[in-house]
């Protein structure tokens, strides 16, 4: 890996360790539950959850009585995942590791999953190669990724207009495009089925959404920290406007549909 990518990854680790990603992850737990059910995992299957965060997909798989390992490169998130597993008496194991260098043997797992996690790896090709390497031939690779044209995709572009992302990196939301997934996995998978689905964020108001993401979600928190007071006010207004534009609630609250791509692939033999 180039020194430039190494530097980007170090900044990403600090970003995801900031705020309280667990507060955002708790909102989207249903995405993980739906993905695991779509993957049709069997009890006793060896499952790897890549970029597990606070363990959403790992715990969903553990509820199916799978043998689960979750990996992430942010120790604070892993501590939250372990606490959640302990609280629910689920025997998931969590290990610090990079999605681009998974600490496992070739084909060690029956299924490899990731919920809006691996999509943020800066070297997309390397991450995709690692997902398939870790999965046994005939095994399942199951992903849920925000789409480029959905609400979260627009959120990233909105923030990026005030605080530009690192030059030269492909957008994480490209993982939410079926053509891009086919490029990334190529002939390493024998089947790929995708479904465009929606998760609905629910807040008291568009302002409540902006406050919540400013306080808890690392990428937006760090963006605000990088701006002066005047520009921070503009970004806040941008977020409120974005949420208002996507709001489908008619009762004075905020209901914000966000599209994501659910992908189920079979590792080629």
C-alpha positions as CSV (number, residue, x, y, z in Angstrom):
1,X,0.0,0.0,0.0
2,X,1.3,3.5,-0.9
3,X,2.1,5.9,1.9
4,X,-0.7,8.1,0.7
5,X,-3.3,5.4,1.2
6,X,-1.8,4.6,4.6
7,X,-2.2,8.2,5.6
8,X,-5.8,8.2,4.4
9,X,-6.5,5.0,6.3
10,X,-5.1,6.5,9.5
11,X,-7.3,9.6,9.1
12,X,-10.3,7.3,8.5
13,X,-9.6,5.4,11.7
14,X,-9.7,8.6,13.7
15,X,-12.9,9.7,11.9
16,X,-14.8,6.5,12.8
17,X,-13.4,6.5,16.4
18,X,-14.8,10.1,16.8
19,X,-18.4,10.9,17.9
20,X,-20.5,7.8,18.7
21,X,-20.9,5.6,15.7
22,X,-22.7,3.1,17.9
23,X,-25.6,5.6,18.2
24,X,-25.9,5.7,14.4
25,X,-25.3,1.9,14.0
26,X,-28.1,1.2,16.4
27,X,-30.6,3.0,14.1
28,X,-29.7,0.8,11.1
29,X,-29.6,-2.6,12.8
30,X,-32.6,-3.7,10.7
31,X,-30.4,-3.5,7.6
32,X,-28.1,-6.1,9.1
33,X,-31.0,-8.4,10.1
34,X,-32.5,-8.2,6.7
35,X,-29.2,-9.0,5.0
36,X,-28.4,-12.0,7.2
37,X,-31.9,-13.4,6.5
38,X,-31.4,-12.9,2.8
39,X,-28.0,-14.7,3.0
40,X,-29.9,-17.7,4.3
41,X,-27.1,-18.7,6.8
42,X,-27.2,-22.2,8.4
43,X,-26.6,-22.8,12.1
44,X,-23.0,-23.6,12.7
45,X,-21.8,-21.7,9.6
46,X,-18.5,-19.9,10.0
47,X,-19.2,-16.3,9.4
48,X,-16.9,-13.3,9.0
49,X,-18.3,-9.8,9.4
50,X,-15.9,-7.3,7.8
51,X,-15.7,-3.7,9.1
52,X,-18.2,-4.8,11.7
53,X,-18.3,-1.5,13.5
54,X,-20.3,-2.1,16.7
55,X,-21.3,-5.6,15.5
56,X,-24.6,-5.2,13.8
57,X,-24.2,-8.0,11.2
58,X,-22.1,-10.2,13.5
59,X,-24.8,-10.2,16.1
60,X,-27.5,-10.8,13.5
61,X,-25.5,-13.9,12.4
62,X,-24.9,-15.0,15.9
63,X,-28.7,-15.0,16.5
64,X,-28.8,-17.6,13.7
65,X,-26.4,-19.7,15.8
66,X,-23.5,-19.2,13.5
67,X,-19.9,-19.2,14.6
68,X,-19.1,-15.5,14.1
69,X,-16.0,-13.4,13.9
70,X,-16.3,-9.6,13.5
71,X,-13.3,-7.6,12.4
72,X,-12.7,-3.8,12.4
73,X,-9.7,-1.5,12.6
74,X,-11.2,0.8,15.3
75,X,-10.7,-0.7,18.8
76,X,-13.4,1.5,20.4
77,X,-16.0,0.1,18.1
78,X,-15.0,-3.4,18.8
79,X,-15.3,-2.8,22.5
80,X,-18.9,-1.7,22.0
81,X,-19.5,-4.8,19.9
82,X,-18.2,-7.1,22.6
83,X,-20.3,-5.3,25.2
84,X,-23.4,-5.9,23.0
85,X,-22.6,-9.5,22.5
86,X,-22.1,-10.0,26.3
87,X,-25.4,-8.3,27.0
88,X,-27.3,-10.6,24.7
89,X,-25.2,-13.7,25.6
90,X,-24.2,-14.2,22.0
91,X,-20.8,-16.0,21.4
92,X,-19.4,-13.7,18.7
93,X,-15.7,-13.0,18.6
94,X,-14.3,-9.6,17.7
95,X,-10.8,-9.0,16.5
96,X,-8.9,-5.8,15.4
97,X,-8.1,-6.1,11.7
98,X,-8.0,-4.3,8.4
99,X,-10.6,-5.1,5.7
100,X,-7.7,-4.9,3.2
101,X,-5.6,-7.5,5.0
102,X,-7.9,-10.0,6.7
103,X,-6.1,-12.2,9.3
104,X,-7.5,-15.5,8.0
105,X,-6.6,-18.5,5.8
106,X,-7.9,-18.7,2.3
107,X,-11.5,-20.0,2.3
108,X,-11.7,-20.1,6.1
109,X,-15.3,-18.9,6.2
110,X,-18.6,-20.2,4.9
111,X,-20.0,-16.7,4.6
112,X,-18.5,-13.2,4.6
113,X,-20.7,-10.3,5.2
114,X,-20.5,-6.5,5.6
115,X,-23.1,-3.8,6.3
116,X,-22.1,-0.3,5.2
117,X,-18.6,-1.2,6.3
118,X,-16.2,-2.5,3.7
119,X,-17.5,0.1,1.3
120,X,-15.3,2.7,3.1
121,X,-12.0,0.8,2.4
122,X,-9.8,3.2,0.4
123,X,-8.4,0.4,-1.8
124,X,-11.6,-1.0,-3.2
125,X,-10.0,-3.7,-5.4
126,X,-7.9,-5.0,-2.6
127,X,-10.9,-5.1,-0.2
128,X,-13.0,-7.0,-2.7
129,X,-10.2,-9.5,-3.3
130,X,-9.9,-10.0,0.5
131,X,-13.6,-10.7,0.9
132,X,-13.5,-13.4,-1.8
133,X,-10.2,-14.9,-0.5
134,X,-11.7,-15.3,3.0
135,X,-14.8,-17.1,1.7
136,X,-14.7,-20.8,0.7
137,X,-15.6,-21.8,-2.8
138,X,-19.4,-22.1,-3.0
139,X,-19.8,-19.9,0.1
140,X,-21.8,-16.7,0.4
141,X,-20.7,-13.1,0.2
142,X,-23.4,-10.7,1.5
143,X,-23.2,-6.9,1.4
144,X,-25.4,-4.0,2.2
145,X,-24.0,-0.7,0.8
146,X,-25.4,2.8,0.5
147,X,-26.2,3.8,-3.2
148,X,-24.6,6.7,-5.0
149,X,-28.0,8.3,-5.7
150,X,-29.7,7.7,-2.4
151,X,-29.9,9.9,0.7
152,X,-26.6,8.9,2.2
153,X,-24.9,9.3,-1.2
154,X,-26.2,12.8,-1.3
155,X,-25.2,13.4,2.3
156,X,-21.6,12.6,1.4
157,X,-21.7,14.9,-1.6
158,X,-23.2,17.7,0.5
159,X,-20.5,17.4,3.1
160,X,-17.9,17.1,0.3
161,X,-18.8,20.4,-1.2
162,X,-17.7,22.1,2.1
163,X,-14.9,19.7,3.1
164,X,-13.6,17.9,0.0
165,X,-12.7,14.2,0.3
166,X,-9.1,13.0,-0.4
167,X,-8.3,13.4,-4.1
168,X,-8.0,10.3,-6.2
169,X,-10.2,8.0,-4.1
170,X,-13.3,6.4,-5.6
171,X,-16.5,7.2,-3.8
172,X,-17.5,4.6,-1.2
173,X,-21.0,4.6,-2.5
174,X,-19.8,3.0,-5.8
175,X,-20.1,-0.3,-3.8
176,X,-23.9,0.4,-4.0
177,X,-23.8,0.0,-7.7
178,X,-24.3,-3.5,-9.3
179,X,-22.0,-2.7,-12.3
180,X,-19.2,-1.6,-9.9
181,X,-19.7,-4.8,-7.8
182,X,-19.3,-6.9,-10.9
183,X,-16.1,-5.0,-11.7
184,X,-14.8,-5.5,-8.2
185,X,-15.6,-9.3,-8.0
186,X,-15.2,-10.3,-11.6
187,X,-14.9,-14.1,-12.1
188,X,-14.2,-14.6,-8.4
189,X,-18.0,-15.0,-7.9
190,X,-20.2,-17.3,-9.9
191,X,-23.5,-15.6,-9.0
192,X,-24.5,-12.1,-8.0
193,X,-28.0,-11.1,-7.0
194,X,-28.8,-7.5,-6.0
195,X,-31.9,-5.7,-4.7
196,X,-32.3,-2.0,-4.2
197,X,-33.9,-1.5,-0.8
198,X,-34.7,1.4,1.5
199,X,-34.1,2.1,5.1
200,X,-36.1,5.0,6.6
201,X,-34.3,7.2,9.1
202,X,-36.8,8.7,11.6
203,X,-36.2,11.9,13.5
204,X,-38.3,14.5,15.3
205,X,-37.5,17.0,12.6
206,X,-34.9,17.8,9.8
207,X,-33.0,19.8,12.4
208,X,-33.0,16.8,14.8
209,X,-31.4,14.8,12.0
210,X,-28.7,17.4,11.5
211,X,-28.0,17.6,15.2
212,X,-27.8,13.8,15.6
213,X,-25.4,13.3,12.7
214,X,-23.3,16.3,13.7
215,X,-22.9,14.9,17.2
216,X,-22.6,11.2,16.5
217,X,-21.5,10.4,12.9
218,X,-17.7,10.6,12.5
219,X,-17.6,11.9,8.9
220,X,-20.0,14.8,9.6
221,X,-18.6,15.5,13.0
222,X,-15.1,15.8,11.5
223,X,-16.3,18.0,8.7
224,X,-17.8,20.4,11.2
225,X,-14.6,20.4,13.2
226,X,-12.6,21.3,10.0
227,X,-14.8,24.4,9.3
228,X,-14.9,27.9,10.9
229,X,-18.0,29.1,12.5
230,X,-19.5,30.7,9.4
231,X,-18.9,27.7,7.2
232,X,-20.2,25.4,9.9
233,X,-23.4,27.3,9.9
234,X,-23.7,26.9,6.2
235,X,-23.0,23.1,6.4
236,X,-25.7,22.8,9.1
237,X,-28.2,24.6,6.8
238,X,-27.2,22.3,4.0
239,X,-27.9,19.2,6.1
240,X,-31.3,20.6,7.3
241,X,-32.1,21.4,3.7
242,X,-31.1,17.9,2.5
243,X,-33.2,16.2,5.1
244,X,-36.1,18.5,4.4
245,X,-35.9,17.7,0.7
246,X,-36.0,14.0,1.3
247,X,-38.6,14.1,4.1
248,X,-41.8,12.1,3.4
249,X,-43.4,12.6,6.8
250,X,-46.8,14.3,6.9
251,X,-47.1,14.6,10.7
252,X,-44.4,17.2,11.4
253,X,-41.6,14.8,12.0
254,X,-38.9,13.6,9.6
255,X,-39.0,10.2,7.8
256,X,-36.1,10.0,5.4
257,X,-35.8,7.0,3.0
258,X,-32.3,6.1,2.2
259,X,-31.6,3.6,-0.7
260,X,-29.1,0.8,-0.3
261,X,-28.0,-2.1,-2.4
262,X,-28.3,-5.6,-0.9
263,X,-26.0,-8.0,-2.7
264,X,-25.7,-11.7,-2.3
265,X,-22.9,-13.4,-4.2
266,X,-21.6,-17.0,-4.5
267,X,-17.8,-17.5,-4.3
268,X,-16.6,-19.2,-7.5
269,X,-15.1,-22.7,-7.1
